[in-house]
Amino acid sequence: MRILGVDPGLTRCGLGTIDAEAGRRVSLVDVRVARSAPDLPPDQRLLIIADEIEKVISEMKPDVMALERVFAQDNVRSVMGTAQVAGIVLLSAARAGIPIEMHTPSEVKAAVSGSGRADKKQVQAMVQRILRLDKPPKPADAADSLAIAICQAWRGGIASLTAQPDRSQHGGAGSLPRAEGSDLTPAQKMWAQAERMSRRHGAVAPQEKVSTQ
């Protein structure tokens, strides 16, 4: 199965393609970064990114795409640009008839490193190790796109997009991923343990209170 991972960004958009093979083995196919100059009009910047995404889809012919979910940050302008690119990615996938799934940054970090709080250098190092590369992929946007693709491969691949969600395995609202089982890789077990650790430290969304009145 071929997976295209996308780290959305208006200035730099990471596009990493991997092949997921038997035994949870993954290998690098292609990685590149689509760039647009900040001094260009927004519509022209989006057009440049959109053209590059469609080019990668045409060349790589992925079976599935994975996209990092956009979260609000202090820099509102940066978030808006990232969200606009994410919309382009979703549209491109829909036009090409390719299923697509989104993963949070913490899910991606935990999947490749075992910690949802891993920094950029840790993610780069783990991507290098998992894909058996001679050196860490650079820039960080390239490594992030490959990490997103790896996360998709290890969280069920294309089957996770068409089957009913197995919340005991992959997690969901109020649930945790399965941490034991002969079918899990060491990295998947580390990811599950990291999720449990984060819950113990209160890194979960607060539960909505039910009024008794």
NUSE-351442 format. One record per residue (C-alpha): x, y, z; residue in three letters. Coordinates in steps of 0.2 Angstrom, whole numbers, plus 2048, in hexadecimal, padded with zeros to 3 digits. Layout:
N
@x=X; y=Y; z=Z; paza=ALA
...
This chain:
213
@x=800; y=800; z=800; paza=MET
@x=807; y=811; z=7FB; paza=ARG
@x=803; y=820; z=807; paza=ILE
@x=806; y=832; z=804; paza=LEU
@x=808; y=83C; z=814; paza=GLY
@x=805; y=84F; z=814; paza=VAL
@x=80C; y=85B; z=821; paza=ASP
@x=801; y=86B; z=81C; paza=PRO
@x=809; y=87C; z=81B; paza=GLY
@x=808; y=88B; z=810; paza=LEU
@x=81B; y=88F; z=80F; paza=THR
@x=820; y=87D; z=810; paza=ARG
@x=815; y=86E; z=80D; paza=CYS
@x=81D; y=85D; z=811; paza=GLY
@x=819; y=84F; z=805; paza=LEU
@x=81F; y=83E; z=80A; paza=GLY
@x=81B; y=82D; z=801; paza=THR
@x=81E; y=81C; z=808; paza=ILE
@x=81A; y=80A; z=804; paza=ASP
@x=813; y=800; z=812; paza=ALA
@x=818; y=7ED; z=810; paza=GLU
@x=814; y=7DD; z=819; paza=ALA
@x=81A; y=7DC; z=82B; paza=GLY
@x=816; y=7EE; z=82E; paza=ARG
@x=826; y=7F3; z=824; paza=ARG
@x=826; y=804; z=81C; paza=VAL
@x=832; y=80B; z=80F; paza=SER
@x=836; y=81C; z=808; paza=LEU
@x=82F; y=81F; z=7F6; paza=VAL
@x=830; y=832; z=7F4; paza=ASP
@x=831; y=842; z=7FF; paza=VAL
@x=831; y=854; z=7FA; paza=ARG
@x=82B; y=865; z=800; paza=VAL
@x=81F; y=870; z=7F7; paza=ALA
@x=824; y=882; z=7FA; paza=ARG
@x=81C; y=893; z=7F6; paza=SER
@x=824; y=8A4; z=7F9; paza=ALA
@x=81C; y=8AF; z=807; paza=PRO
@x=81C; y=8BE; z=7FC; paza=ASP
@x=810; y=8B7; z=7EF; paza=LEU
@x=7FD; y=8BA; z=7F0; paza=PRO
@x=7F4; y=8AC; z=7FA; paza=PRO
@x=7EB; y=8A5; z=7EB; paza=ASP
@x=7FB; y=8A3; z=7E2; paza=GLN
@x=803; y=89B; z=7F0; paza=ARG
@x=7F5; y=88E; z=7F2; paza=LEU
@x=7F5; y=88B; z=7DF; paza=LEU
@x=808; y=886; z=7E0; paza=ILE
@x=805; y=87A; z=7EF; paza=ILE
@x=7F5; y=873; z=7E7; paza=ALA
@x=7FF; y=870; z=7D6; paza=ASP
@x=80D; y=867; z=7E0; paza=GLU
@x=801; y=85C; z=7EA; paza=ILE
@x=7F8; y=857; z=7DA; paza=GLU
@x=809; y=853; z=7D1; paza=LYS
@x=80E; y=848; z=7E0; paza=VAL
@x=7FD; y=83F; z=7DF; paza=ILE
@x=7FF; y=83C; z=7CC; paza=SER
@x=811; y=836; z=7CE; paza=GLU
@x=810; y=82C; z=7DD; paza=MET
@x=7FE; y=825; z=7DB; paza=LYS
@x=7FB; y=822; z=7EE; paza=PRO
@x=7EE; y=816; z=7F4; paza=ASP
@x=7EA; y=821; z=803; paza=VAL
@x=7EF; y=832; z=80A; paza=MET
@x=7F2; y=838; z=81B; paza=ALA
@x=7F1; y=84A; z=821; paza=LEU
@x=7F6; y=852; z=832; paza=GLU
@x=7E8; y=85A; z=83A; paza=ARG
@x=7E9; y=86D; z=83C; paza=VAL
@x=7E8; y=874; z=84E; paza=PHE
@x=7E6; y=886; z=853; paza=ALA
@x=7F6; y=88E; z=859; paza=GLN
@x=7FC; y=8A0; z=85F; paza=ASP
@x=800; y=8A5; z=84D; paza=ASN
@x=7EE; y=8A6; z=845; paza=VAL
@x=7F5; y=8AB; z=834; paza=ARG
@x=800; y=89B; z=833; paza=SER
@x=7F1; y=890; z=839; paza=VAL
@x=7E6; y=898; z=82B; paza=MET
@x=7F3; y=894; z=81E; paza=GLY
@x=7F5; y=882; z=824; paza=THR
@x=7E2; y=880; z=825; paza=ALA
@x=7E1; y=886; z=813; paza=GLN
@x=7EE; y=87A; z=80D; paza=VAL
@x=7E5; y=86C; z=816; paza=ALA
@x=7D5; y=870; z=80D; paza=GLY
@x=7DF; y=86E; z=7FC; paza=ILE
@x=7E6; y=85E; z=801; paza=VAL
@x=7D4; y=857; z=806; paza=LEU
@x=7CE; y=85D; z=7F5; paza=LEU
@x=7DC; y=856; z=7EB; paza=SER
@x=7D9; y=845; z=7F4; paza=ALA
@x=7C7; y=846; z=7F0; paza=ALA
@x=7C9; y=84A; z=7DE; paza=ARG
@x=7D6; y=83C; z=7DC; paza=ALA
@x=7CA; y=830; z=7E5; paza=GLY
@x=7D7; y=82C; z=7F2; paza=ILE
@x=7D1; y=829; z=804; paza=PRO
@x=7D9; y=834; z=811; paza=ILE
@x=7DB; y=834; z=824; paza=GLU
@x=7E1; y=841; z=830; paza=MET
@x=7EC; y=83F; z=83F; paza=HIS
@x=7F0; y=84B; z=84D; paza=THR
@x=802; y=851; z=850; paza=PRO
@x=803; y=847; z=860; paza=SER
@x=7FC; y=837; z=858; paza=GLU
@x=80A; y=839; z=84A; paza=VAL
@x=818; y=83C; z=857; paza=LYS
@x=812; y=82D; z=862; paza=ALA
@x=811; y=821; z=853; paza=ALA
@x=823; y=824; z=84E; paza=VAL
@x=82C; y=828; z=85E; paza=SER
@x=821; y=821; z=86C; paza=GLY
@x=81E; y=832; z=873; paza=SER
@x=811; y=83F; z=86F; paza=GLY
@x=81C; y=84D; z=874; paza=ARG
@x=82B; y=848; z=869; paza=ALA
@x=834; y=857; z=862; paza=ASP
@x=839; y=85A; z=850; paza=LYS
@x=84A; y=852; z=851; paza=LYS
@x=843; y=843; z=859; paza=GLN
@x=836; y=841; z=84C; paza=VAL
@x=844; y=843; z=83E; paza=GLN
@x=84F; y=836; z=847; paza=ALA
@x=841; y=829; z=848; paza=MET
@x=83B; y=82B; z=836; paza=VAL
@x=84D; y=828; z=831; paza=GLN
@x=84E; y=819; z=83B; paza=ARG
@x=83D; y=812; z=836; paza=ILE
@x=840; y=815; z=824; paza=LEU
@x=852; y=80F; z=825; paza=ARG
@x=859; y=81F; z=81D; paza=LEU
@x=86B; y=825; z=81D; paza=ASP
@x=867; y=835; z=825; paza=LYS
@x=858; y=83E; z=82D; paza=PRO
@x=84C; y=846; z=820; paza=PRO
@x=84D; y=859; z=81F; paza=LYS
@x=845; y=865; z=820; paza=PRO
@x=83A; y=861; z=82F; paza=ALA
@x=82A; y=862; z=824; paza=ASP
@x=831; y=854; z=819; paza=ALA
@x=834; y=849; z=829; paza=ALA
@x=823; y=84D; z=82F; paza=ASP
@x=81A; y=848; z=81F; paza=SER
@x=823; y=837; z=820; paza=LEU
@x=81E; y=835; z=832; paza=ALA
@x=80C; y=839; z=82E; paza=ILE
@x=80D; y=82B; z=821; paza=ALA
@x=815; y=81F; z=82D; paza=ILE
@x=807; y=823; z=83A; paza=CYS
@x=7FA; y=81F; z=82D; paza=GLN
@x=802; y=80E; z=828; paza=ALA
@x=804; y=809; z=83A; paza=TRP
@x=7F2; y=80E; z=83F; paza=ARG
@x=7EA; y=802; z=833; paza=GLY
@x=7EE; y=808; z=822; paza=GLY
@x=7E0; y=809; z=815; paza=ILE
@x=7D5; y=7FD; z=81F; paza=ALA
@x=7D3; y=80A; z=82C; paza=SER
@x=7CA; y=815; z=820; paza=LEU
@x=7BD; y=808; z=81A; paza=THR
@x=7BA; y=7FD; z=829; paza=ALA
@x=7B0; y=802; z=839; paza=GLN
@x=7BC; y=80A; z=845; paza=PRO
@x=7C4; y=7FE; z=852; paza=ASP
@x=7C5; y=809; z=860; paza=ARG
@x=7CD; y=7FD; z=86C; paza=SER
@x=7DC; y=7FC; z=85F; paza=GLN
@x=7DD; y=80E; z=858; paza=HIS
@x=7D6; y=819; z=865; paza=GLY
@x=7C8; y=825; z=864; paza=GLY
@x=7BE; y=830; z=86F; paza=ALA
@x=7C1; y=82B; z=881; paza=GLY
@x=7CA; y=81B; z=87C; paza=SER
@x=7DC; y=815; z=87B; paza=LEU
@x=7E6; y=80B; z=86E; paza=PRO
@x=7E9; y=7F9; z=872; paza=ARG
@x=7FB; y=7F7; z=879; paza=ALA
@x=7FD; y=7E4; z=878; paza=GLU
@x=7FC; y=7D7; z=86A; paza=GLY
@x=807; y=7CD; z=85F; paza=SER
@x=801; y=7D7; z=850; paza=ASP
@x=808; y=7E7; z=857; paza=LEU
@x=819; y=7EE; z=853; paza=THR
@x=825; y=7F4; z=861; paza=PRO
@x=821; y=806; z=85B; paza=ALA
@x=80F; y=803; z=85C; paza=GLN
@x=810; y=7FD; z=86D; paza=LYS
@x=81B; y=80C; z=872; paza=MET
@x=80E; y=817; z=86A; paza=TRP
@x=800; y=80F; z=875; paza=ALA
@x=80A; y=810; z=884; paza=GLN
@x=80D; y=823; z=881; paza=ALA
@x=7FB; y=826; z=87F; paza=GLU
@x=7F7; y=81E; z=890; paza=ARG
@x=805; y=828; z=898; paza=MET
@x=7FE; y=838; z=891; paza=SER
@x=7ED; y=834; z=897; paza=ARG
@x=7F4; y=831; z=8A9; paza=ARG
@x=7FB; y=843; z=8A8; paza=HIS
@x=7EB; y=84A; z=8A3; paza=GLY
@x=7EF; y=84D; z=891; paza=ALA
@x=7DD; y=84A; z=88B; paza=VAL
@x=7CF; y=854; z=886; paza=ALA
@x=7C4; y=859; z=896; paza=PRO
@x=7B4; y=84F; z=897; paza=GLN
@x=7A4; y=859; z=895; paza=GLU
@x=79B; y=85B; z=8A6; paza=LYS
@x=789; y=856; z=8A6; paza=VAL
@x=77D; y=861; z=8AF; paza=SER
@x=773; y=859; z=8BD; paza=THR
@x=766; y=867; z=8BE; paza=GLN
